[in-house]
Amino acid sequence: MPLNSLLGQAGLRLGPLLLETLVKHYFERIVDERGDGVTDLSRQELLYDQAFHVIKTFLDAASKHTVEELQEFSNTRTPSPPWTHVVRLLVPISCCDDAATYLIKALGGEEVTKRVAGGTKWWQVRGVRGVDAEWITMKKDWQEAKKRSKAQRKGTRSRSRPPVSGEAHADEDKPATYEPEMDKMRCILYAHGGGYYFGSIDQERYSLERYARKIGGRVFAINYRLAPQYPFPCAIQDFLAAYLFLIRPPPEASHSPVDPAHIVVAGDSAGGGLTLALLQVIRDSGLPPPAGAVLISPWCDLTHSFPSVHLNTATDVLPQYGLSFHRPSILWPPPPNELTAEVQNSIRTRVREVVHLGHSAVPVMSTPSSPSSPSPSDAPPARPSHEFRTSSGETIHLGSTADLPRPPPSTAVREQTITLQTEKGEVLKIDQQVQLYGPNYLLRHPLVSAVTGYLGGLPPLFIIASEKEVIRDEIVYLAHKAAYPERFKIKDEVRELYPILEGIESRYGPTKVHLQVWDDAAHTLPTLFSFTTPAKYCYRAIATFCKHATGMLPPPSQMLSPNDVPLTASPTSSPPSSPLSPGFNLPLSSSGFAASQSSSSTIHGHTYPGTSDGTTSVSGRGSSRTRSGRRAVSTFFHRHTSHLFPDHGKDGTDSDVAGPRFGHDASSSAEGVRRAGEPSVYDDGMDTMIRERVSTNGVIRPLEPEPELPALQMPEELVGEVTELIMRRYYAGREEFERRFAKVYKAVEKERRRNLSRHAHDAMQHMAQLQMALTPEGSAHTEKQEKQGKKKSTLHTPKGIHEGLISAGSWPWAWALDVDEAPPPSSIVARRDTEEARRLMRIADQAFLMDEHTMSGNHLWNVIVEFLTKSPDKHGRGRDSKSVEKGEGEKDAAREEPDTRPSRFSRFLAKRRGRSKSAEKAS
């Protein structure tokens, strides 16, 4: 296997970069003049400084490679450590089909889905027979659950088999299986990050395992389809299919239905944006909501309308020009509009001729005009210029705003041009797709950029933002918009894209939100910097929220009073006191915040502070008798709640990998100082909004009042708009990449044309075979029936075949038969200029066949693709061995059925079923 060029380059640059950073850190003491992202956290912690420069350098180098190379790199297999229990599986096609139904409903019905997404079928195409997924849990937690389950079954008769002695030490080479005891564990449904176009479970395996360990439960993570091959709404369908798989598993699933109240949906970066989209679809389609959601640096504004995008470039790991630019390849940037129209018209013509619809029924796709040099007469009128003044006094000139294209109600290649006229009369135009996830006319769709939608009526949200990341402002804005939706207006253009927003304000109220802004940190703190001090507390805070949302935290009422248990002697020394900054409510006034103090007790390494009245009180708080009472309460409560939480730390300390090397532990915190992850924040439940700022050592303090937050000072009309400053940044990035890769662009165009020529040859051969199979000519059975006096018109039923293919949403060419299908230019299903697109044309879904006698969409796809890829006389692979076998009587009936069917198409179907059953019997 050839070495990935990105992997090789990253390996060569890693060593010198680490050494350089080490030298700067210790010998130069990171002087301020360095200007390369220096923060207090970089000065204080070498691990963070090293990781920051490694990741930033890698992402910059990745932009000099193709999207395909980055996807391959991020999908490199990462082995699981021996202390984890990982079960790999596929979410079946049945769940994907159900997810498509709910997604179409949320989008506003079939007509709206066709207008907005470009159809209802093209985004259901996939190259595998489901959604790749994994169950992840700690073996220790699983074994503890097994022991508890065994104790509960003791003395009663159990249907499940008894545990085999030594099962925990079974051969590691055998594939792991899902165990019934895992059903009792709480669940996190997780979507990885990566800008929607790279990333995988393997890329974030360590974080996923750590989440499972911290909650003592299980994580269900998926590899959703990636853009630009599978743009919006492909990933949402996959994530929704995974959620349906959990709460409504099909009969062949190994797990029992998971109570939605025991599920927390989570994601980081693009995965956080995908989580927000899933929550909106669940709300708007009437599905039962999960217990809560964790959003780690969620990407929720693809228009980049907030000022932190321009202010925090040096202190974040993301590239200077964002995620829009890569070394050009056949995959990205997508083909021009003229080539897209040519390819899609060709596909439509050939497919429709096969099913005898003729040329007259082929909708000719028009190409939007794209003038090479924009003129002021074609541009919209100039809009007012905008400026933004930060809290530090810096002024940002945002300029005027652009006109985003709107999706047309036609099968034309959609217009992508973004046009802006400045106050000076200069016209700026972007005629290429800006973001890999979706076309330009969908950039402010609520399921793409959540900041534009209505965020009330969602389950409780735990939102993590980093102070120094480029998307900080949009995260802070989103958190407040969810908690106080009545303050924020929804634009008419957004309601047009997502019609279900009409009247939604009267149907749903505020969402409970817990917002934490972490000092000095960069993008996705717990994911990219998991071994640093702030990440340690970040994981604790996430685990505490998950336990609270799923009912695993004991209520404060269960905490005993010191008078109910005997008091022990006070310690010889007490920890120094320091002021407490609770910061978990909205500011009471600009003059200050009420201070409160809390006590803490440790249960299995987690700190459970006592109640707080929110006022500063000294009397009795620091007495040795009271502190001794708290320790006695802790010991008593530990003994009576040990069955609720897995004992990760034998010595009572936290099982976090960071461990005591960081010098601070929640159990040894100075009295009165509250740190992230302490359950006391939820003693009174979750009010409308908990607002916190967290230091690099995990200490909580109040978040600034709203008038001091830059995100909330943005003019409302600028949210979700493409500004002049963003367009000029795009211009600068495009100019640099066109200059650097001028020769590569020409080579890509030649390769694209060669692939199209190869496709034309392959398609003609495959279509000829398909047409021969679907027409009555050449059929001996048909000739026999004609001799018996039957009319030819009764034998040939193209209308029925057409209707069957129209319903086959998962067949890659079914969209070509529907006049309302218009896949985006980057969608692989409508392309034949890449090798992957040509492979997709030839491979089968290998879907589960729910009913042998039902002409389902996936069944049709399997049948048709066999003709497109193989000769009819060759044996196929057969039905999946996991399918449920039928009785002998049913098998015989299925084999005899072809004799009673008149058409060649039906005879082939029955023949294929017989081969499938024979293959099953042989296996």
N, C-alpha and C positions, 0 to 999 in steps of 0.2 A: 504494500500500500504506500503510495507516494506521500512524502511528508508535506503537511499543510504549510504553505509558505508563510502564513501569518504566525503559525506556531514556531517555525524556525527563526523568524525575525524577532519574535518576543523573547525566545530563549537566549539569543545572542545579546540582546540589549539588557536583559534582566540583571546580570551580575554587575556590569559597570554602573548601572543606575543605582543599585543598592549601595555600592561602595561610595559613589558620589554623594548620595543623600546622607550616609553615615558621617562622612567627612564634614559636610556642611552643618550637620546637626551638632556635632561635638566641638569642632574646631572653629567654625565660623559663628557658632551660637545662633544661627538663623537670623542674621541681621535683617532689619526691616527693608533695607535697600534691595534685598533679593527679588522681591516683587513677584514671586511665583506661587502665590497661594498661601502665604504665611498667616497662620492664625495662632491664637494662644494654645490651642490643642496641639498644633504642630510643634510648638516650642516645648510643650510639657511631655509629650509622649512620642518616643522614637518610632514605635510600631505604627502609629497613625501616620506619621510623616513618611515613613517608608512605603506604606500601602498606598497613600495618596499619590505619590509620584509614580509608583509602578502602574497603578490603574489609569492615571491620566495619560501617561506615556503610551500604554497599551491601546487605549481608545483612540488616541491620536494616530497611532500606527495602523489601527484597524481601518480607519477611514481611507488610508492609502491602499487598501486591499478591496477586493470585490465583496459584495454582499454574500455571495455564495461561499466564499472562503471564511467569512466571519460566522456564517451559519454552521458550517462544518466544524469550525473550531469550538464553538459554544456547545456543540452536540457531542463532543468527545466523551466517550464512556468513562464515568467515574465510579470505581468500585465502592461498594458499601462496606463500612467497617464491620468486624465480626459481632459487635455488640448491638447491631441493628437487625430488625426483622423487616425485610422488604419483599413485597409481593407485587409482581408486575402483571398487568392485565390490559385488556382493551375494553373501553366503554362501548357496548354494542351499538350497531346501527339503529336498532329500535329506539334507543334513547336519543340518538341524534335526530331521528325523524320526529319524535315527540317534541324535542327542543325546537325544531324548525317551526312546528305548528304554534307553539307559544311565542316564539320570536316574531313571527308574522303578525300575530294578534297584537303584541305590544307595539310594533311599528305602525299599526293603524289599519291592518288588513292587507289583502293581496294587492289591491290597486295602489295603495300608498307605498307598499314595499317595492313594487315594480318601478314606481316613479322615483323613489329615493335611493334604493339600493341597486336598481337596474335589473330587478327580476326576483323571482322566488326559487329558482332552481340552480343557477350557476354556482351560488355559494354553498350548496349542499354537496358539491363534488369533492371527493377526497381520494387520495391515493392508497389508503389503507382501509380496512373494514371497520374502523371505529376510531376512538380517541385513545391514544397511548396514555397510560396512567400508572401510578404506583401507590400502594399502601406502604407507609413508613411508620414504624414504631420501634421503641426500644425493647430488646429481648427481656430485659429486666422487668419493665412495666408489664409486658405481655405475660411473663411468668407469674408476676404478682396477681394479675387479673385471673390467671388460671387457678392459682391457689384459692383466691376468694370465691371463684365459681365452684371449685371443688368443695369448699367448706359449706357453701349454700346448698349443694346437692347432697351433702352427707346425710344419710338416713332416709333419703328419698330415692325413688327410681328415676333414672335419667335416660332420656332418649338418645343422647349423644354417647359416643363410645368413651369408655374411661381412658384417661391419659396413660400413655405407654411409658413404662419406666425408662428413664434415660432419653426421653424424647427431646429434651432441651439440648442434648449433646448429639443430635442426629448429624448425619453426614452433611457437611456444609456444601458439598457439591450438588446436592439435590436442590431443585428449584423450590423456593419457599412457597408455602400455601397459606391461604387465609384461614385463621383459626376461629372457631365460634366464640371463644372468650374475648376476642377483640371487639365484639359487638357492644360490650359494656363500656368501652372507652369513649371519651369525648373526641370530637373530630374537628380538624381544621381542613377546609377545602382551599387549596392554594394554587395561585397562578403566578408563574415566574415572570420576572421582568426582562427587559431587553429591547425596548423601543418598538415592540410588536413584531420585530423582524429577525431577532436572534434570541438565543437563550434556550434553556431546557431545564428539565429536572436535574440532570447531572451537573449543570452549571451551579445550582444552588443546593446541592445535596446536603452540604454541611449545615446550612441554615435550617433546612427542613427537618433534619434529624434533631437539631437543637430545639426547635419548636415542639416536636413530639416529646422530647425528654422533659422540657420545662413544664408542660401541662400534664405529663404522665398519661398521655393519650396517643392518638393516631393522627397522621396527616395523610390526606388524599390529594396528591399533586398530579397535574396533567401536563402533557406536551400538546398545547393547542396548535392549530395550523398557523403558520407564520406568513406575514406579509413579506414582500409584495406579491408573492405567488397567490396567497389567499388573503385578500384584503377584507376590510369591514364588509359584512358582519360575520365572517367565518369563525374568528376566535370566540365571539360571543356565543355562537351556536355550540361550540365545543364545551365551553365553560358551563353553559346551561345544561347540556347533556350530562355532564359530570354531576351536577347538582341533582338532576332527576334520577340519575343512577343511584345516588345515595338515598334519597327519600322514597323512591319508587323503583326498587331494583327489579329487573326482569327475573323470570323463574330460574334461569341458569346462573344467576349471581350467587357468589359464595356468602355474602354478608346479608344480614337481616336489614329491613328498612331502618334508616337512621332518623330519629326524631329531629325535625328541623330546629327544635329548641336546644339540641345538643351539637349543633354545627356552627362554627365560626368561619366565615369566608374571609380569605386574606390574600394579599398580593403586594408586590413591591414594584415601584416605577410603573411601567406599562401594565404590569399585573394588577397594580392598584387601580389604574384607570379601568381595566377590564372588570375588576370587582365592582366598581361603581356602576358600570353598565349592566352587570348581572343583577345587582340589587334593584335597579330601575325596571328591568324587564320582569323580575319576579313581582314587584309591586304592581306594574301595569298590566300583567297578564293574570293576576289573581292567584298566583301560587303561594303556598305558605312560606313566610320569610324565615331566614335563619335567625339564630340567637343574637348575632352581632357580626361586625366586620372589622378587620384590622387593615388599615391603609398605610403602607410604608412609602413615604415620598411618592404619592400617586401622581401620575402624569395626567392632568385633568384639563389642560388647555393646549390643544395642538396649534392654536393660532399664535401663541407666544405673545399675548397682549399685555403681560404684567412687567413692571420695571426690573424685577430681580433677574430676569433673563439677561439684561445688559450689565447689571451691577456685580453679579457674583461669578462671572466667567473665570476669573483667576483663582477663586477659592473652591471651585467645583471640579469634578473629574470629567465632566462632559466636554466634548470638543467645542472649539471656538465657534464654529458655524452650525452647531447642533448636529442632528442625526440624519440630515437630508443628503449629505454628500459622501460618496464612496468612489473608489476607482471604477470607471465605467465597465460594464459587462453587458451581455445580452439580456440579463435579467433586470438590471437597473442602471440607468433610467429606462422606463418602459418605452416601447416603440412609439414613433410619432403618430398623430391622428390618421394620416393618410394610410399608413401601413396597417394600423388597427382596423380601419374600415375595410381595407382590401382583404385581410385575412378572415375577418368575421363574415363578410359577404360570401367568400369562397366556401367556408365551412357550412353556412346556411344552405347554399345552393346544392352542394353535394349530398348533405344529409336529407334534405327535403325531396331530392330526386329519388333517393332510395325508397322512401315511403310513398312515392307517387303523388307528391303535392305539386310538382311541376315548377317551372320558372316563374309563372305568374304569381305564385303564392309567396315567393321569396321577398321579404322586405329589404329594400336596398338601404343600407346605412349611409347616411350623409356625413360628410366631414366638415366640422366647424372651420370657419375661416380663421386663419392665423396670420395676419399681416406681419411681414418681417420687420418692419419699422413702424412702431406705434406713432400715431398722430393725435394731436389734441382733439380733433373732431370726433375720433372714435372713443375717446375716454370720457368717463363720467365727469360732471362738474367738480371742480376742486372743493374739498371740504375744509372746514377750519383746522388750523394747526393746533396741536396740543403740546403742553409742557407739563412735566411732573417734577415736583420738588421733594426730595427725600428728607427724612428726619435729620440727616446730617447737614442739610443745607445744599446738597448737590442738585443741580437742575438737569433733567433729562429731556431732550427735545424729541418727542415721539413723532412729530409731524402730523400730517393728515392721515385719514384711514382709507383703505381700499374697498373696492366693490368685489365681493365674492360671488362667483357664478352660482346660479341656482339650477338644480337638476331639472332638465326639460322632460315633459311627458311624451317622450317619443323613443324610438329605437336608435336614434342617431348616436354617434360617438359623442359622449358628453363634453360640453365645453368646460375647459379647465382654466382658462385664462383669468388671472387676477390683475385688475387694472386699477391704477391710482394716478391721480393728477395732483401735483403739489400746488402750494399757494403761488409759486412762481411760474406755473404753467407747464412744468416738466411732466411728461407722462412716463410712468413706470409700469412694466408689464412682466408677468411671470406666466408663461404658457406651458410649463411643465408641471407634473405632479410634485408637490412640495414634500409631503410626508409619505413615507412608504406604506403607512397603515390604510390610507384611503384617499380618494380623489379630493381635489380642492373644494368642490361644492359641498362636501360633507364635513369640513373642518369644524364647523360650529354646531353640528348635530349633537344633542345631549348624550347620546350613547358613544360619541367620539370625544367630545370635550364636555365633561360633566359640569363645568362651571357655568355653562349657558342654560342648563335645565333647571327643573324644580327638584330640590333635594329633600323635601319634607316627606314624611311617611316611610322612611327607611328604618331598618333596625339600628340599634345603638352602634355608633362608630367610634373606633379608637384610631386617631389620626396622628401620624408622626411626620414632622417636618424638620429639616435641618436648616439652621440659620444661614449657612453659607452656600446652600445649593441654589441653582439658577431657577428652579421652579418653586421656591419658597413662597412667594406671594400668592400664587394661584392656589396653593394648598391651604394657606391661612384664610384666604377668601372663601374657598369651598367649605371649610369647617364652619365659618360663621353663617354662610348661606344655608347650610343644612340645619343649623340650630335655630335660625331666625328667618325662615323662608319668606315671611310676609314683608320683610324689609327690601327684598330684591325683586325687581321687575323682570319678567320674561319677555324677550323681544318677539315681535310678530313673525320675523323670519324664522325664529327657532320653533315657534308653534306650527308654522307651516311644514317644517321638516319632521316634526314629531307631533302629529295632531292630537294625541291622547293628552297633551298638556292643556287642552281647552277645559277650563273649569276645574283644574286639578287642585287649585288652592282651597276650594271648599270641601274637597274629599280627604285631604291629608293635612295633618298638623306638623309641628316641629319634630325634628329628629334629635335624639339625645346624642351628644357629641362630647368626647374627651380628646382635647387637642394638647399635644406636647410639642414644643419647639426646642430643639437641642442646640446648645451653644456651639459655635465654631465647627460644627460637623458638615460634611459634604453629603452628596446624594446617597440615599438608601444606607443609612448608618449601620443597622444591624446586619445587612447582607454583605456589603463590601468591606466593612471594618469590624467584623464580628469578634476579633480578638483584642479589641481596645477596651479601655475602661468605660467610656460612655455606652458602648454596645452591650456590655455586661448588664448594666441597669436597664437598658432598652429591652433586652430579652425578658428581664424580670417583669417590667411593666406590661409587656404584651401578654405574658403568661398570666399575670394577675387579672388583666381584663378578660381573657378567655375563660378563666375560672369563674369570674363574676358573671359573665354573660350566660354561661351554660349551667349556672347554679352549683358550682363546686366550692365556692367560698362560703364558709359558715356565716350566718347572720350575726351582727354584733350582739343580738340579744342572748346568744348562747355563751357569750363571754361571762364568766362568773365574777362576782364581786369579791374583792380581797377579804371581806368579812366572812365569806362562805367557806374559806379554806384556812388551815393553820398558817401562821406567819413564820418565816424562817429568819435566821440572823442576817443582819445586813452585811454587805461586803465591806472589806477594809478600805476600799477606795471606790469612788464613784466617778463616772465619766464627766468631763467638763461640760458645762451647759453652754448652749449657743442659741441665738434667736431662731425662731421657726418662721418660715415663709410658706404658708400653705399654698396659695396661688391656685386653688382649684375652683374658684368661683369668679364671676365677672367682677371687675373692680368696683368697689363701693363708691369711691370718690377719687379724684385726682390727687388728693393730699396724701393718701396712703391706704394701706390695707390692714384689715384686722388681723392680728397675729394670733396664732393658736399653738398649743403644745400638745404633743401626743406621747403616749408611752408605747412601748413595743414589747412583744413577746415572740419567741421563735418557735415555729412548728415546722419540722422537717426542713429547716433551712430557710423558711420564708418568714418575713417579719409581719406580725399582726398587731399593729398599734391599737391602743385603746381609743376610746371616744374623745372627741375634742369639742369644746363648746364655742370655739371660734373667738375666744377672748383671751387676753393676756392675764394670767392669774398665777401667782407665785405660792400662795398659801397652800401648804400640804403637798405640793407637786413634787418637791425634791426630797421629801423625808425618806429616811432609810427604811422606815416601816412600810411605807407605801410601795417603794421599789421592791422590797422583799415580797410583798403581797402579789405584785405583778409576776414575779418569777414563780411563785407558788401556783398562781393561776395558769401560767404557761405550762408548767409540768402537768398539772391536772388535766388541762385541755388537750395536751399532746397525747396523753394516754387514752383519752376518750374519742379522739378523732383520727387515730392512726390508720383506720380503714379507709378514710376518704382520700388520702394522698400517698403516693408511692414514696418510700423512704430512699431517696437518692443518696443522701449523705449519711454515712454510718456515724459520723461524729457530730451530726447535727448541723454541719455547715452546708452551704449551698453547693449543689453539684455542678455549678457553672464551670466551664473549662477555664475561664479566666482565674477563678480561685482566689486565694488570699494574696497572690502576688501583687495585686493592685493596691493593697494597703488599706482598703476600706471595705467593710462588710456591713450589710444592713443590720445585722444583729449587734454590731459594735459601734453603731452610729452614735454620735454625741446626742445626749438627750435633748429633745426639742427640735432636732433637725430631721425633716422628713425627706426621704429619698424615693426616687422613682421605683415603682414596683411594690410599694407598701400598700396592703389592702385597705388601710384606713380611709383612703380617698373615696371608697365606695361604702363607707359605714352607713351613710344616709341614702344609699342608692345613687342613681345618676340624675342630677337635675338637668335642665335644658342644656347647659354647657359647662364643662370643666376646662378651664384655661390655665395651662402651666408652661413655664419655661424651666428647662433642666440644664444644670451646669455640666461641665465635663466630668465631674465626680458624682453625678447622679443626684445632686441636691436640688430640691424643688423650690421655686420661687414664683410669684405671680407673673403672669404675662402682662405686658404693657397694656394700658387702656386702649380702646379701639381708635381714638383719634391719633395715637402715636404709631399705629401700625400702617406701613406704606400700602399694604394690600387693600386696606379698607378706605384709602384716600383716592383710589382710582376712580375717575369719572365712570359712572355706570354705562354710558354709551360706548366706552372703549373696550369693555370686557367682551372677548370673543371676536375682536376685530383685528385685521392685519394692518399694522401701522407702517408708516413710511420708513421708520427706523429698522423694522424687521425686514422690509423689502430690500433696503440698501445692504443689510447684512447678508441677505441671500445673494444679491448681486456680487458682493465681494467674494463670497465663497465660490460661486459659479465661475467667476473670472479666474480665480486661482486654480481650480480643478481643470478647467478647459485648457489653461496654459500648460499645466503639468502633464495632462494626459491627452494632448491633441492627437497624437498618432494612435493612441488606443481607441479613441472614438471612431476613427476611420476603420480600424480593424474590426471593431464590433459590428459596424454596419455591414461589412462584407460577410462576416460569419452569420449574421442574421439572415441575409439573403440566401446563403447556402443552405441553412436549415429549412427555410421555406421551400426551396426546390426539392429537398429530400422528402419533406412532408407531402408535397403534391404527388410525388411518385408513390409513396406508401399509401396515401389515402385513396388513390384511384384503384390500387390493387385490393385493398381491404373493402372498399365500398362495392366493388364489383362482386366479391364473394357474398357480401351481405345482401345485395340486391337479388342475386341468384337464389338466395335462401328464402327471401320474403315474397318472391313472385311465383305464380303457378307454373310458369314455363319450365320445362325440363323435369317436372315432377311426375314420376311414373304413377304415383297414386292419383294425381290429378287427371292424367290421361285416361286412366282406368275409369274414373268417375264420369269423364266426358263421354266415353264410349257407352256408358250406361244411360246417357241422355240428360245428365245434369247440366245446367247452364253454367257457363264460365263466370258470369257475374256473381253467382252465388258462392263461387269458390274463393274469389279474391275479395278480401275485405280490407282495403287500405285504410278505411276510416277507423276501423277498430284498432289496427296497429298504431295509427297516428295518435289516437286517444291514449293508448297504453304508454307510448313513449312520452307523450306530454306529461303524464302523471309520474314519470320516472325522474324525479328530481335529482337522484344520485347518479344517473347516467351522464357521462361527461358531454354528450352531444344532445341531450334532451332539450337544453335551453335553445338550441338552434331551430327547434320546431315551433317554439312559442314566439309570436311576433312581438311580445312585450319584454323579451329578455335582451338586455344590453350590458354584458359584463364590463367592468372597468378595464382600461388598457393593460394594467399590470397583472390582471387575473390570469393565472396559468391555464384555466379551462378554455379561454378564448384565444390562446396564443399557440402558434406552431413554430415560432422562431427560436425556441430554446430546446436543448436536448431533454430537459425535464418535462416540458410540455409534450414532446413527441412520445416520451415514455408513458406519460399519463394517458395518452390516447390509446395505448396498447395494453395497459394492465387492468386487471379486474379488481373490483372492490373486495371480492371474497366475503361478501356479507353473510350474516346468518339468515337462512331462509325460514321465516316463521311458519309458512304454510306451503307445502309442496304444490298445492293446487291453486294458490293465489298468485295472480299476475301482479306482484308488487313491483315498485320502482327498482329495488335492488335486485330482484330476480331478473327483471328485464335487462338490467345492466350486465349481469353475469352472462346472460344468454348472448346478447349482442356483441359483447367484447370478445367472446370466444370466436365469433365469426371475424371480428376485426383483427385478431391476432393469430388464429390457428386455422388450419384447414379442417373442414367439418368431419373428415374421416379420422382425425387424430383424437386420441382420448384426452379429455380435460383432467384437471386436478380433482374434480369432484367436490362434493359438499364438505364443509368443515367437519372434521372428526368430532368436534364438540357438540354437534347438533344432536338432537334427541332422535334415537332410532325408533322406527315404527314397527308394528307387528307384521308377521308374515303375510297375513291376509291383505293388509293395506299395501304391502309391497307388490303382491301379485296383481292387485287391482291397478296399481300405478303402471305396471309393465304392460298390462292389457289395454290401457286407455288409448294408446296411439292408434289402435286399429279402428276406433270409432270416431276419430277426428278427421275431417276432410282436408285441412290445409297443410301445406308443407311446413309452415312455421310451427304449427301445433305438434306435428310429428317430431320435429327437431326438439321441441321442449320436452316431450315425453321421453325421447331417446336419451336426452341429457340427464333426466331424472333417474332413468334406469342405470346409467353409468355411475351416477353419484351414489346410488344405493349399493351398487356392487362394490364400489370403492370403500364404502363404509363397512360392508360386511367383511371384506378382505382385511381391513384394518383392525 
